Amino acid sequence: MSDAIEVADNPQATRFELSLNGKVVGFADYILKGGTIILTHTEVQPEFEGRGLAARLARTALDAARDAGLTVIPRCPYIASYIERHPEYADLLARSAKDSTSES
């Protein structure tokens, strides 16, 4: 499998876009508020599910947040569960996000 996978921030659309062979097949929407990025929704087209593409989107968005010095509020259930499965990103959580995940 030699699919060309690229994830890029599209600030005009306020989302990270995942392209497969040049075609956008997934995205992770966000809202920037000061020093915080609120990740609101992640979606991969159904025919491309099961390939780890959503995980790649999550990882890229979280790495970009870290590089930019942003805290993260994961309103998207997928991103929240990704952070739970990858605790190396837990330090990015904004205080209110840490509180809400520890109460559930």
N, C-alpha and C positions, 0 to 999 in steps of 0.2 A: 504494500500500500504506500504510494508515494504522493498522497494528497498534500498540497501546499496549504498549511494552516497558518493564518496570521490573525493576531488580536491587536487592535489599535484603538486608542481613545479617539472618539469623535466628539470634541467639545461642543461643536455647534448643535449636535443632536443630544448632548448630555448623556452619552452612553459609550460603553466599550463595545466594539463590533468584532465578531469573529467571522473571518472569511475563509472559505474552503475553496481552493482553486479560483480565487478571485470573486466568488459570490458570497454575499453576506448571508449566513445561515443561523446566526445567533447574536444575542446582544445582552448586555447588563446595563440597565438604566440607573442613573444616579442623579442626586441633587447635591450641589456644593453649597455649604453654608459656613462661611468663615473658614476655620481650620478643620471642618468636618465634611466627610463625604457620606451621604446617606444612600446606601445601595437599595433600590426600591424593587427591582424586578429583573429576573434573569430568564431568558427564553432561548431555546434551541429548536429549530424547526423539527417536527416529529420524525421526519425521515432520516434525520441525522443524530437522533438520540442514541444513547448506548455506546458512544465512542469516546467519552470523557471530555467532550467539548465544553460542557457547562463548567466542569472543574477547571478547565484551562482558562475560561473567562473569569471565574472567581479568583483564581491564583493571580492572573494578570492585574485585575482590578485592585486586589489587596496589596500586591507588590508595588503598584503605582501609588497607592495611598501611602505606603511606608516611605517610598522614595520622595514623595512630596511633603512628608511630615504631617499628614492628615490623620485625624482620628476617624473611626468608622462606626456608623450606626447601620447594622444589617436589618433593614425592614423586609428584605426578601428572605423567605424561609430557606431557600436553597443556600444562599450566602451564609445565613446564620448556622445552618447545619454543617456547612463546609468548615467554618471556623471551629465549631465543636470537634470535628474530626481531625483538624489540623491546628492544634493548640499553639503552634509557633506564630499564629496570627492573633492570638487572644490579647496581646499587649496593644493592639491597634484599637480595640473597642473603646468607644467613648464611655464615660462613667455610667450614664443612664442605660447604655446597652449592656454593660456588665451586670448592672443590678437586675435588669429584666431577664437576662438569661439565667442568672443564679436563682431566681424565684420560680422558674418553670420546672 
